[in-house]
Amino acid sequence: MTPRGSRISMEEKGQRTARSTDVYISDAGMKEVAVCTGCKALYWNKRWYPDESASAGLSNDMIRSEVLCPACHRMQDNNPAGIVTYSGEYLHDHEREILSTIKNTEERARIKNPLARIMEIKQEGGSMTVSTTDDKLAQKLGRDIYKAYSGSLEYQWSRENRFVRVNWNR
């Protein structure tokens, strides 16, 4: 069962998609071990690692360059890959629990992917907006709140680039 708004149109079905359309991730990748100047994440063997998990296998002289990781670059440009909007009376009444669920979801996501981060949480009127550096994290934030508190959930994907808008209401 898929939440409302997540249908695939017939013209998209079966078409081959590009491997990655994220402009912040280089097609060629980096050839050497690098450290992010912003968050201290480590790039090694074509993958980003949280600083503490990968540094055990590396010595300081193996790190060849300092770069800005794709997540820090997105944050610097203020260009989110996902925007999640929560709204409704239930949000107002259970704001602390929902915020706790959001923070826990981000923590779990960062273990698998250190580039998946919350950029900003804004509260305006009766809604809360969360901007993320990763489109999959935005989908997960919406899905986890939907599973925990029910309500209605809607996804809106961009065709041109990796961007998703998620709306939850209850």
ROSE-4610 file (N, C-alpha, C; in Angstrom, 1 decimal, always signed):
// ROSE-4610
residu = [M/M/M/T/T/T/P/P/P/R/R/R/G/G/G/S/S/S/R/R/R/I/I/I/S/S/S/M/M/M/E/E/E/E/E/E/K/K/K/G/G/G/Q/Q/Q/R/R/R/T/T/T/A/A/A/R/R/R/S/S/S/T/T/T/D/D/D/V/V/V/Y/Y/Y/I/I/I/S/S/S/D/D/D/A/A/A/G/G/G/M/M/M/K/K/K/E/E/E/V/V/V/A/A/A/V/V/V/C/C/C/T/T/T/G/G/G/C/C/C/K/K/K/A/A/A/L/L/L/Y/Y/Y/W/W/W/N/N/N/K/K/K/R/R/R/W/W/W/Y/Y/Y/P/P/P/D/D/D/E/E/E/S/S/S/A/A/A/S/S/S/A/A/A/G/G/G/L/L/L/S/S/S/N/N/N/D/D/D/M/M/M/I/I/I/R/R/R/S/S/S/E/E/E/V/V/V/L/L/L/C/C/C/P/P/P/A/A/A/C/C/C/H/H/H/R/R/R/M/M/M/Q/Q/Q/D/D/D/N/N/N/N/N/N/P/P/P/A/A/A/G/G/G/I/I/I/V/V/V/T/T/T/Y/Y/Y/S/S/S/G/G/G/E/E/E/Y/Y/Y/L/L/L/H/H/H/D/D/D/H/H/H/E/E/E/R/R/R/E/E/E/I/I/I/L/L/L/S/S/S/T/T/T/I/I/I/K/K/K/N/N/N/T/T/T/E/E/E/E/E/E/R/R/R/A/A/A/R/R/R/I/I/I/K/K/K/N/N/N/P/P/P/L/L/L/A/A/A/R/R/R/I/I/I/M/M/M/E/E/E/I/I/I/K/K/K/Q/Q/Q/E/E/E/G/G/G/G/G/G/S/S/S/M/M/M/T/T/T/V/V/V/S/S/S/T/T/T/T/T/T/D/D/D/D/D/D/K/K/K/L/L/L/A/A/A/Q/Q/Q/K/K/K/L/L/L/G/G/G/R/R/R/D/D/D/I/I/I/Y/Y/Y/K/K/K/A/A/A/Y/Y/Y/S/S/S/G/G/G/S/S/S/L/L/L/E/E/E/Y/Y/Y/Q/Q/Q/W/W/W/S/S/S/R/R/R/E/E/E/N/N/N/R/R/R/F/F/F/V/V/V/R/R/R/V/V/V/N/N/N/W/W/W/N/N/N/R/R/R]
num = [1/1/1/2/2/2/3/3/3/4/4/4/5/5/5/6/6/6/7/7/7/8/8/8/9/9/9/10/10/10/11/11/11/12/12/12/13/13/13/14/14/14/15/15/15/16/16/16/17/17/17/18/18/18/19/19/19/20/20/20/21/21/21/22/22/22/23/23/23/24/24/24/25/25/25/26/26/26/27/27/27/28/28/28/29/29/29/30/30/30/31/31/31/32/32/32/33/33/33/34/34/34/35/35/35/36/36/36/37/37/37/38/38/38/39/39/39/40/40/40/41/41/41/42/42/42/43/43/43/44/44/44/45/45/45/46/46/46/47/47/47/48/48/48/49/49/49/50/50/50/51/51/51/52/52/52/53/53/53/54/54/54/55/55/55/56/56/56/57/57/57/58/58/58/59/59/59/60/60/60/61/61/61/62/62/62/63/63/63/64/64/64/65/65/65/66/66/66/67/67/67/68/68/68/69/69/69/70/70/70/71/71/71/72/72/72/73/73/73/74/74/74/75/75/75/76/76/76/77/77/77/78/78/78/79/79/79/80/80/80/81/81/81/82/82/82/83/83/83/84/84/84/85/85/85/86/86/86/87/87/87/88/88/88/89/89/89/90/90/90/91/91/91/92/92/92/93/93/93/94/94/94/95/95/95/96/96/96/97/97/97/98/98/98/99/99/99/100/100/100/101/101/101/102/102/102/103/103/103/104/104/104/105/105/105/106/106/106/107/107/107/108/108/108/109/109/109/110/110/110/111/111/111/112/112/112/113/113/113/114/114/114/115/115/115/116/116/116/117/117/117/118/118/118/119/119/119/120/120/120/121/121/121/122/122/122/123/123/123/124/124/124/125/125/125/126/126/126/127/127/127/128/128/128/129/129/129/130/130/130/131/131/131/132/132/132/133/133/133/134/134/134/135/135/135/136/136/136/137/137/137/138/138/138/139/139/139/140/140/140/141/141/141/142/142/142/143/143/143/144/144/144/145/145/145/146/146/146/147/147/147/148/148/148/149/149/149/150/150/150/151/151/151/152/152/152/153/153/153/154/154/154/155/155/155/156/156/156/157/157/157/158/158/158/159/159/159/160/160/160/161/161/161/162/162/162/163/163/163/164/164/164/165/165/165/166/166/166/167/167/167/168/168/168/169/169/169/170/170/170]
x = [+0.8/+0.0/+0.9/+0.6/+1.4/+0.6/+1.3/+0.5/+0.1/-1.0/-1.5/-0.5/-0.6/+0.3/+1.6/+1.8/+3.1/+2.9/+2.0/+1.8/+2.8/+3.2/+4.1/+3.2/+3.5/+2.7/+3.2/+2.3/+2.6/+3.8/+4.0/+5.1/+6.5/+6.5/+7.7/+8.1/+7.0/+7.2/+8.1/+9.1/+10.0/+11.1/+11.1/+12.2/+13.4/+14.6/+15.8/+16.2/+16.6/+16.9/+18.4/+18.9/+20.3/+20.7/+21.9/+22.4/+22.3/+22.8/+22.7/+22.5/+21.5/+21.3/+21.6/+22.3/+22.6/+23.8/+23.6/+24.7/+25.8/+25.6/+26.6/+27.5/+27.2/+28.0/+28.7/+30.0/+30.8/+30.6/+30.5/+30.4/+31.7/+32.8/+34.1/+34.5/+34.0/+34.4/+35.8/+36.3/+37.6/+38.5/+39.8/+40.7/+41.4/+41.4/+42.1/+41.2/+41.8/+41.2/+41.1/+39.9/+39.7/+38.8/+38.9/+38.1/+37.3/+36.1/+35.3/+35.7/+35.8/+36.2/+35.1/+33.9/+32.7/+32.3/+32.1/+31.5/+32.6/+33.7/+34.8/+34.5/+33.5/+33.3/+34.4/+34.6/+35.8/+35.3/+36.0/+35.7/+36.8/+36.4/+37.4/+36.8/+37.4/+36.9/+35.5/+35.4/+34.2/+33.0/+33.2/+32.1/+32.4/+31.4/+31.5/+31.2/+32.1/+31.9/+31.9/+31.1/+31.2/+32.7/+33.1/+34.5/+35.0/+34.3/+34.8/+34.8/+33.9/+33.9/+35.0/+35.4/+36.4/+37.8/+38.0/+39.3/+40.1/+39.5/+40.3/+41.2/+40.8/+41.6/+42.5/+42.6/+43.4/+44.4/+45.5/+46.4/+46.3/+46.7/+46.6/+47.4/+48.5/+49.3/+48.6/+47.6/+46.9/+45.8/+45.4/+44.4/+45.2/+44.7/+45.4/+44.8/+43.5/+43.0/+41.8/+41.5/+40.4/+39.4/+38.1/+37.1/+35.8/+34.8/+33.5/+32.6/+32.1/+31.2/+29.9/+29.3/+28.0/+27.0/+26.8/+25.8/+26.2/+27.5/+27.9/+27.8/+28.1/+28.0/+26.5/+25.6/+24.1/+23.7/+24.2/+23.9/+24.4/+25.6/+26.3/+25.5/+25.0/+24.2/+22.7/+22.3/+20.9/+20.0/+20.4/+19.7/+19.3/+18.1/+17.7/+17.3/+17.5/+17.1/+15.7/+15.2/+13.9/+13.3/+12.0/+11.3/+10.1/+10.0/+8.9/+8.1/+6.8/+5.9/+4.9/+4.9/+3.9/+2.9/+1.6/+0.6/-0.6/-1.5/-2.7/-2.7/-3.9/-4.1/-3.3/-3.1/-2.4/-0.9/-0.3/+1.0/+1.1/+0.2/+0.2/+0.1/-0.7/-0.9/+0.3/+1.0/+2.1/+3.4/+3.7/+4.9/+6.2/+6.3/+7.6/+7.8/+6.7/+6.9/+7.3/+6.7/+7.0/+8.4/+8.8/+10.2/+11.2/+10.9/+11.8/+11.9/+10.7/+10.7/+11.6/+11.5/+12.2/+13.7/+14.2/+15.6/+16.1/+15.3/+15.7/+15.9/+15.0/+15.0/+16.3/+16.6/+17.9/+19.1/+19.1/+20.3/+20.5/+19.4/+19.5/+19.9/+19.5/+19.8/+21.3/+21.8/+23.2/+24.2/+23.8/+24.7/+24.9/+23.9/+24.0/+24.6/+24.2/+24.6/+24.9/+26.2/+26.5/+26.1/+25.8/+25.3/+23.9/+23.1/+21.7/+21.5/+21.2/+21.1/+19.9/+19.5/+18.5/+19.2/+18.8/+19.4/+18.8/+17.4/+16.7/+15.4/+14.9/+13.5/+12.9/+11.8/+11.1/+9.7/+9.2/+7.9/+7.2/+6.1/+5.4/+3.9/+3.2/+1.8/+1.5/+0.7/+0.3/+1.1/+2.2/+3.0/+4.4/+5.1/+6.5/+7.1/+8.2/+8.9/+10.3/+10.7/+12.0/+12.7/+13.9/+14.7/+15.8/+16.0/+17.0/+18.0/+19.2/+20.3/+20.1/+19.2/+19.0/+17.5/+17.2/+15.8/+15.2/+16.0/+15.6/+15.3/+16.1/+15.8/+14.5/+14.2/+12.9/+11.7/+11.9/+10.8/+10.7/+11.8/+11.8/+11.2/+11.5/+10.9/+9.4/+8.9/+7.4/+6.9/+7.5/+7.0/+7.0/+8.1/+8.1/+7.0/+6.8/+5.7/+4.4/+4.2/+2.9/+2.7/+3.8/+3.7/+3.3/+4.0/+3.8/+2.5/+2.0/+0.9/-0.3/-0.2/-1.2/-1.4/-2.5/-2.8/-2.8/-2.5/-2.4/-0.9/-0.4/+1.0/+0.9/+1.7/+1.7/+3.2/+3.6/+5.0/+4.8/+5.7/+5.8/+7.2/+7.6/+8.9/+9.1/+10.3/+10.7/+11.2/+10.8/+11.3/+12.7/+13.1/+14.4/+15.6/+15.4/+16.5/+16.0/+17.0/+16.6/+16.1/+14.8/+14.1/+12.8/+12.4/+11.1/+10.5/+9.2/+8.4/+7.4/+7.4/+6.6/+5.7/+4.4/+3.4/+2.7/+2.7/+1.9/+0.9/-0.3/-1.3/-2.1/-2.5/-3.4/-4.0]
y = [-1.2/+0.0/+1.2/+2.1/+3.4/+4.5/+5.5/+6.7/+7.5/+8.3/+9.1/+10.0/+10.1/+11.0/+10.4/+9.1/+8.5/+7.5/+7.8/+7.0/+7.2/+6.2/+6.3/+6.4/+7.4/+7.5/+6.5/+6.1/+5.1/+5.5/+6.8/+7.3/+7.1/+7.0/+6.9/+5.4/+4.5/+3.1/+2.5/+1.8/+1.0/+1.8/+3.1/+3.9/+3.8/+3.8/+3.8/+5.2/+5.3/+6.6/+6.7/+7.9/+8.2/+7.6/+7.2/+6.6/+7.6/+8.8/+9.9/+11.2/+11.9/+13.3/+14.4/+14.0/+14.9/+15.8/+17.1/+17.9/+18.1/+17.7/+17.9/+16.7/+15.6/+14.4/+14.3/+14.3/+14.2/+12.8/+12.8/+11.5/+10.7/+11.4/+10.7/+10.3/+11.0/+10.7/+11.3/+11.0/+11.4/+10.2/+10.4/+9.3/+9.0/+9.9/+9.8/+9.9/+9.7/+9.8/+11.3/+11.8/+13.2/+13.3/+14.5/+14.8/+16.1/+16.1/+17.3/+18.4/+19.6/+20.7/+21.2/+20.9/+21.3/+20.3/+19.1/+18.1/+17.1/+17.1/+16.1/+14.7/+14.5/+13.2/+12.8/+11.5/+11.0/+10.3/+10.6/+10.0/+9.0/+7.7/+6.7/+5.5/+4.9/+3.8/+4.1/+5.3/+5.8/+5.9/+6.2/+6.3/+7.3/+8.0/+8.9/+8.1/+8.4/+7.8/+8.8/+8.6/+9.5/+9.5/+10.6/+10.7/+9.6/+9.3/+8.3/+6.9/+6.5/+5.1/+4.7/+5.6/+5.3/+5.7/+6.6/+7.1/+6.0/+5.0/+3.9/+3.2/+3.0/+2.3/+3.2/+4.5/+5.4/+6.2/+6.5/+7.4/+8.8/+9.8/+11.2/+11.4/+10.7/+10.9/+10.3/+9.5/+8.9/+9.9/+10.8/+11.8/+12.8/+12.8/+13.6/+15.0/+15.2/+16.5/+16.8/+18.1/+18.6/+19.1/+18.7/+19.1/+19.4/+19.9/+20.1/+19.0/+18.2/+17.1/+17.6/+16.7/+17.2/+17.7/+17.2/+17.7/+19.1/+19.3/+20.6/+21.6/+21.2/+22.0/+22.5/+21.5/+21.8/+22.8/+22.6/+23.5/+24.9/+25.0/+26.3/+27.0/+26.3/+26.9/+27.1/+26.6/+26.6/+26.0/+24.8/+24.1/+22.7/+22.6/+21.3/+20.3/+19.0/+17.9/+17.5/+17.9/+17.5/+18.5/+18.7/+19.5/+18.8/+18.6/+17.9/+19.0/+19.0/+19.9/+19.1/+19.4/+18.7/+19.8/+19.4/+20.4/+19.6/+20.4/+19.9/+20.1/+19.9/+20.1/+19.1/+17.9/+16.9/+17.3/+18.0/+18.5/+19.5/+20.4/+21.3/+20.7/+19.6/+19.0/+18.0/+17.5/+16.5/+16.9/+18.2/+18.7/+18.1/+17.9/+17.4/+16.0/+15.1/+13.7/+13.6/+14.5/+14.5/+14.9/+16.0/+16.5/+15.4/+14.7/+13.6/+12.5/+12.1/+11.1/+11.6/+12.9/+13.4/+13.3/+13.7/+13.7/+12.2/+11.3/+9.9/+9.3/+9.7/+9.2/+9.7/+11.0/+11.5/+10.8/+10.6/+9.9/+8.5/+7.7/+6.4/+6.5/+7.5/+7.7/+8.1/+8.9/+9.3/+8.2/+7.1/+6.0/+5.3/+5.2/+4.5/+5.5/+6.8/+7.8/+9.1/+9.4/+10.7/+11.9/+11.8/+12.9/+13.2/+12.4/+12.6/+13.4/+14.6/+15.5/+16.5/+16.9/+17.9/+19.3/+20.1/+21.4/+22.4/+22.4/+23.4/+22.9/+23.3/+23.0/+24.4/+24.7/+26.0/+25.7/+26.5/+26.4/+27.8/+27.7/+28.9/+28.6/+29.4/+29.2/+27.8/+27.1/+25.8/+24.7/+25.0/+24.0/+24.0/+22.9/+22.7/+22.3/+22.9/+22.6/+22.1/+20.9/+20.4/+20.3/+20.9/+20.8/+19.8/+19.0/+17.9/+18.0/+17.4/+17.4/+16.2/+15.3/+14.0/+13.8/+13.4/+13.2/+12.0/+10.9/+9.7/+10.0/+10.9/+11.2/+11.9/+12.8/+13.5/+12.5/+11.5/+10.5/+9.7/+9.4/+8.6/+9.4/+10.7/+11.5/+11.5/+11.6/+11.6/+10.3/+9.2/+7.8/+7.4/+7.8/+7.4/+8.1/+9.4/+10.1/+9.5/+9.2/+8.6/+7.2/+6.4/+5.1/+5.2/+6.2/+6.4/+7.1/+8.0/+8.8/+8.8/+8.0/+8.0/+9.3/+9.6/+10.9/+10.7/+11.8/+11.6/+12.1/+11.3/+11.6/+11.7/+12.6/+12.9/+13.2/+12.6/+12.8/+13.6/+14.5/+15.2/+15.2/+14.4/+14.4/+15.3/+15.8/+16.7/+15.8/+16.0/+15.2/+15.6/+16.8/+17.3/+17.0/+17.0/+16.8/+16.0/+15.6/+14.9/+15.8/+15.9/+16.8/+16.2/+16.1/+15.6/+16.6/+16.8/+17.6/+16.6/+16.5/+15.6/+16.4/+16.0/+16.7/+15.7/+16.0/+15.1/+16.0/+15.5/+16.3/+15.3/+15.8/+15.1/+16.1]
z = [+0.0/+0.0/+0.0/-0.9/-1.0/-0.5/+0.1/+0.6/-0.6/-0.4/-1.5/-2.2/-3.5/-4.2/-4.6/-4.4/-4.7/-5.9/-6.8/-8.0/-9.0/-9.8/-10.9/-12.2/-13.0/-14.2/-15.2/-16.2/-17.2/-18.1/-18.3/-19.1/-18.4/-17.1/-16.3/-16.2/-16.1/-15.8/-16.9/-16.4/-17.3/-17.9/-17.7/-18.3/-17.4/-18.1/-17.3/-16.8/-15.6/-15.0/-14.8/-14.7/-14.5/-13.2/-13.1/-11.8/-10.7/-10.9/-9.9/-10.6/-10.2/-10.8/-9.8/-8.7/-7.7/-8.2/-8.3/-8.8/-7.8/-6.6/-5.5/-5.4/-6.1/-6.1/-7.5/-7.5/-8.7/-9.4/-10.7/-11.4/-11.3/-11.3/-11.3/-9.9/-8.9/-7.5/-7.2/-6.0/-5.7/-5.6/-6.0/-6.0/-4.7/-3.8/-2.5/-1.3/-0.2/+1.1/+1.4/+1.8/+2.0/+3.3/+3.9/+5.1/+4.8/+5.3/+5.1/+6.1/+5.6/+6.4/+7.3/+6.9/+7.7/+8.8/+8.5/+9.5/+9.9/+9.3/+9.5/+9.1/+8.2/+7.6/+6.7/+6.6/+5.9/+4.6/+3.5/+2.2/+1.9/+1.8/+1.6/+0.9/-0.1/-0.9/-1.5/-2.1/-2.8/-1.9/-0.6/+0.3/+1.4/+1.9/+3.0/+4.3/+5.3/+6.6/+7.7/+8.8/+9.9/+10.4/+10.9/+11.3/+12.2/+13.3/+14.3/+13.8/+12.8/+12.4/+11.5/+10.6/+9.6/+10.0/+10.9/+11.3/+12.0/+12.5/+13.2/+12.2/+11.0/+10.0/+9.2/+9.5/+8.8/+9.7/+9.2/+9.9/+9.3/+10.0/+9.5/+8.3/+8.1/+6.8/+5.6/+5.8/+4.6/+4.1/+4.8/+4.4/+3.5/+2.2/+1.2/+0.9/+1.2/+0.9/+1.8/+1.9/+2.6/+1.6/+1.7/+0.8/+1.6/+0.9/+1.5/+1.0/+1.9/+1.5/+0.9/+0.1/-0.6/+0.4/+1.6/+2.6/+3.0/+3.4/+3.9/+2.7/+1.5/+0.3/+0.1/+0.3/+0.2/+1.2/+2.5/+3.6/+3.3/+2.8/+2.5/+1.4/+0.4/-0.7/-0.3/+0.9/+1.3/+0.2/-0.3/-1.3/-0.9/-0.2/+0.3/-0.8/-0.5/-1.4/-1.0/+0.1/+0.6/+1.6/+1.4/+2.4/+2.9/+4.2/+4.9/+5.6/+5.4/+6.1/+6.9/+8.2/+9.1/+9.5/+9.5/+9.9/+10.5/+11.1/+11.7/+13.2/+13.8/+15.3/+16.1/+15.5/+16.2/+16.4/+15.5/+15.6/+16.7/+16.8/+17.9/+19.3/+19.4/+20.7/+21.0/+20.0/+20.3/+19.7/+19.7/+19.1/+19.6/+20.9/+21.5/+21.1/+21.0/+20.6/+19.2/+18.3/+16.9/+16.7/+17.3/+17.2/+17.6/+18.7/+19.2/+18.1/+17.5/+16.4/+15.3/+14.9/+13.8/+14.1/+15.3/+15.7/+15.7/+16.2/+16.2/+14.8/+13.9/+12.6/+11.9/+12.1/+11.5/+12.1/+13.4/+14.0/+13.4/+13.2/+12.6/+11.1/+10.4/+9.0/+8.9/+9.8/+9.7/+9.9/+10.6/+10.8/+9.5/+8.7/+7.3/+6.3/+6.4/+5.4/+6.1/+6.3/+7.0/+6.2/+5.0/+4.2/+4.3/+5.0/+5.3/+6.6/+6.4/+7.6/+7.5/+8.7/+8.7/+8.7/+7.7/+7.6/+8.5/+8.6/+9.4/+9.7/+10.9/+11.4/+11.7/+10.9/+11.1/+11.5/+12.5/+12.9/+12.6/+11.8/+11.4/+11.6/+12.4/+12.6/+13.1/+12.4/+12.8/+12.1/+11.5/+10.7/+11.1/+10.8/+11.0/+9.7/+9.3/+8.0/+8.3/+7.8/+8.0/+6.6/+6.5/+5.2/+5.4/+4.4/+4.5/+3.4/+3.6/+2.6/+1.7/+2.0/+1.3/+1.0/-0.2/-0.5/+0.2/+0.4/+1.0/+2.5/+3.1/+4.5/+4.7/+3.7/+3.8/+3.7/+2.8/+2.6/+3.9/+4.5/+5.8/+6.9/+7.0/+8.1/+7.9/+6.7/+6.5/+6.9/+6.4/+6.6/+8.1/+8.8/+10.2/+11.0/+10.7/+11.5/+11.1/+9.8/+9.3/+10.1/+10.2/+10.8/+12.3/+13.0/+14.4/+14.8/+14.0/+14.3/+13.3/+12.3/+11.2/+10.6/+10.1/+9.4/+7.9/+7.1/+5.7/+5.3/+4.3/+3.8/+2.3/+1.8/+0.3/-0.1/-1.2/-1.7/-3.1/-3.3/-4.6/-5.1/-6.1/-6.6/-7.8/-7.9/-9.0/-10.1/-11.3/-12.5/-12.9/-12.7/-13.2/-12.3/-11.0/-10.1/-8.9/-8.1/-6.9/-5.8/-5.8/-4.8/-4.5/-3.3/-2.9/-1.9/-2.0/-1.0/-0.4/+0.9/+1.7/+2.6/+2.5/+3.3/+4.2/+5.5/+6.5/+7.2/+7.4/+8.1/+9.0/+10.1/+11.0/+12.0]
